[in-house]
Amino acid sequence: MLLSCLAKCDLYEHVLFNGRPLIPSISKIQRLIETAWQKGFDRAGCEQLGGRVINTTKWIGATEIVATLSSLKIKCQLIDFHTPTGSNSTHPQLFEWVKSYFKNVDKYKPPLYLQHQGHSRTIIGLEQTKDGSLRLLLFDPSCRKPQMTQFLQDISPNLMRTLRRPLHTLKAKQYQIVSIQGVLTDKEYQESKMLKSEQIP
């Protein structure tokens, strides 16, 4: 989902696809991950997964996405929400971070990659209701195709419920977000081989 969106932006289309936006298959993404490791990106992650993901059912997570995109000269930010910051194991600081990200609309805003144990989703936006509460707008790969193809027609409030996730629905112990930040300079390219994350709080 993230690559499909980046293919629609001239800057990323040129860097990632060389003007030919073909979205890679899962097996191709697995090859790209291993190629990133061979170039020296995220050695710790490479060792953790035994240096191999091609033709396996190993989970691809946020760190593998960062390593792969960095190896393709895409600048990424990895944010760790490593502990709940609200009542009932919720993550209000994650919601506030996402709000801040989408609030600055003076430039192209790619969607965000959201990871928690065993599952990844794509944050495409955020809603703030009249009472001030926040809801993430998520594309979830567990949604069936007939559900998602409805979005090609007129979008009703009822249909939007498929995408909306209020605060109380995200209660995993930890979350990671990958944010696309532009294109790496040559210096940044070398520095990004060592994976770094920002921890909140």
C-alpha positions in Angstrom: 0.0 0.0 0.0 2.8 2.4 0.9 4.7 1.7 -2.3 1.5 2.2 -4.4 1.2 5.6 -2.9 4.8 6.6 -3.4 4.5 5.6 -7.0 2.0 8.5 -7.5 4.6 11.1 -6.4 7.1 12.3 -9.0 10.0 12.4 -6.5 9.6 8.9 -5.1 8.5 7.4 -8.5 11.8 8.6 -10.0 14.0 7.3 -7.1 12.2 4.0 -6.4 10.9 3.0 -9.8 13.1 5.0 -12.3 9.9 6.3 -14.0 8.3 2.9 -14.3 6.0 2.4 -11.3 5.6 -1.4 -11.1 4.6 -2.5 -7.6 6.8 -5.5 -6.5 5.3 -8.8 -5.4 5.9 -10.2 -1.9 8.7 -12.4 -3.2 10.3 -9.4 -4.9 10.0 -7.4 -1.6 11.7 -10.3 0.2 14.6 -10.1 -2.4 14.9 -6.4 -1.8 15.1 -7.0 2.0 18.0 -9.4 1.5 19.7 -7.1 -0.9 19.5 -4.3 1.6 21.1 -6.6 4.2 23.9 -7.5 1.7 24.5 -3.7 1.3 25.0 -3.5 5.1 21.6 -2.1 6.2 20.3 -3.2 9.6 22.9 -6.0 10.3 21.1 -6.7 13.7 17.8 -7.3 11.9 19.6 -9.5 9.4 21.1 -11.6 12.1 17.8 -11.8 14.0 16.0 -13.3 10.9 19.0 -15.6 10.1 19.9 -13.6 7.0 17.1 -15.0 4.9 13.5 -14.2 4.1 13.1 -15.3 0.5 10.6 -18.2 0.1 9.9 -18.1 3.9 6.8 -17.2 5.9 8.8 -14.9 8.3 7.1 -11.7 9.2 8.2 -8.5 7.5 8.1 -5.7 10.0 8.9 -2.0 10.3 12.7 -2.5 10.6 12.8 -4.5 7.4 10.8 -1.8 5.6 13.1 0.9 6.9 16.2 -1.0 5.8 14.8 -1.8 2.4 13.6 1.8 1.7 16.9 3.3 3.0 18.9 1.0 0.7 16.8 2.4 -2.2 17.7 6.0 -1.0 14.4 6.8 0.7 14.7 8.7 3.9 12.7 7.1 6.7 11.9 7.9 10.3 11.2 4.9 12.7 9.2 5.8 15.8 8.8 3.4 18.7 5.7 3.8 20.9 7.2 1.2 23.3 4.7 1.5 26.2 1.1 2.6 26.6 0.7 6.3 27.6 -3.0 6.3 28.5 -5.5 4.5 30.6 -6.6 1.0 29.8 -3.4 0.3 27.8 -4.1 2.9 25.2 -1.6 5.0 23.2 -2.8 8.7 23.1 0.7 9.9 22.3 0.7 7.8 19.2 -2.6 9.4 18.1 -1.2 12.9 18.9 2.0 12.2 16.8 -0.1 11.1 13.9 -2.3 14.2 14.2 0.9 16.4 14.1 2.2 14.5 11.1 -0.9 15.0 9.0 -1.6 18.6 10.3 1.3 20.0 8.2 -0.3 19.9 4.8 2.1 22.3 2.9 3.8 19.3 1.3 3.0 15.8 0.0 2.3 13.5 2.9 2.8 9.7 2.3 0.8 7.4 4.4 2.3 5.9 7.5 3.3 2.3 8.0 1.9 1.0 11.4 3.3 -2.1 12.9 2.5 -4.1 16.0 3.1 -7.7 16.9 2.3 -9.9 13.9 0.4 -7.3 12.0 1.0 -4.2 9.9 -1.5 -1.6 8.6 -1.4 1.7 6.7 -2.5 5.0 8.3 -3.9 7.2 5.6 -5.3 10.0 7.8 -6.8 11.0 11.0 -10.2 12.5 12.1 -10.9 14.7 15.0 -14.5 14.7 16.2 -16.4 17.7 17.7 -15.6 16.5 21.2 -11.8 16.5 20.4 -11.4 12.7 20.3 -9.2 11.3 17.5 -9.7 8.4 15.1 -7.0 6.9 12.9 -8.0 6.1 9.3 -6.5 2.7 8.5 -6.1 0.5 5.5 -6.0 -3.0 6.9 -4.8 -6.0 4.8 -7.2 -8.2 6.7 -10.2 -6.4 5.1 -11.6 -8.4 2.2 -11.5 -7.2 -1.3 -15.3 -6.7 -1.7 -15.2 -4.4 1.3 -12.4 -2.2 -0.1 -13.7 -2.0 -3.6 -16.7 -0.2 -2.3 -14.4 2.8 -1.8 -14.2 3.2 -5.6 -17.8 4.4 -5.5 -19.5 7.1 -3.4 -18.2 6.9 0.1 -20.9 6.8 2.8 -20.5 7.5 6.6 -21.4 3.8 7.2 -18.6 2.7 4.8 -16.1 4.9 6.6 -16.5 2.7 9.7 -14.3 0.1 7.9 -11.4 2.6 8.2 -12.0 4.3 11.5 -10.0 3.2 14.6 -10.6 5.2 17.9 -8.1 5.2 20.7 -9.6 2.4 22.7 -9.2 -0.1 19.8 -5.4 0.1 19.7 -4.2 -1.7 22.8 -1.1 -3.6 21.8 1.9 -3.3 24.2 4.0 -1.6 21.5 3.6 0.0 18.1 6.1 1.2 15.5 5.5 3.8 12.8 7.6 4.2 9.6 7.4 7.7 8.2 8.8 8.6 4.8 10.8 11.9 5.0 12.2 12.4 1.5 15.3 11.2 -0.4 18.7 10.5 1.3 21.8 12.4 0.5 25.0 10.3 0.0 26.1 11.0 3.5 22.7 10.1 5.0 22.7 6.9 2.9 25.8 5.6 4.6 24.6 6.7 8.1 21.2 5.0 7.6 22.8 1.6 7.5 22.8 1.7 11.2 19.1 1.6 12.1 17.9 4.2 14.6 14.6 4.8 16.1 12.9 7.6 18.1 11.3 6.4 21.3 8.0 8.0 22.5 7.7 8.5 25.4 
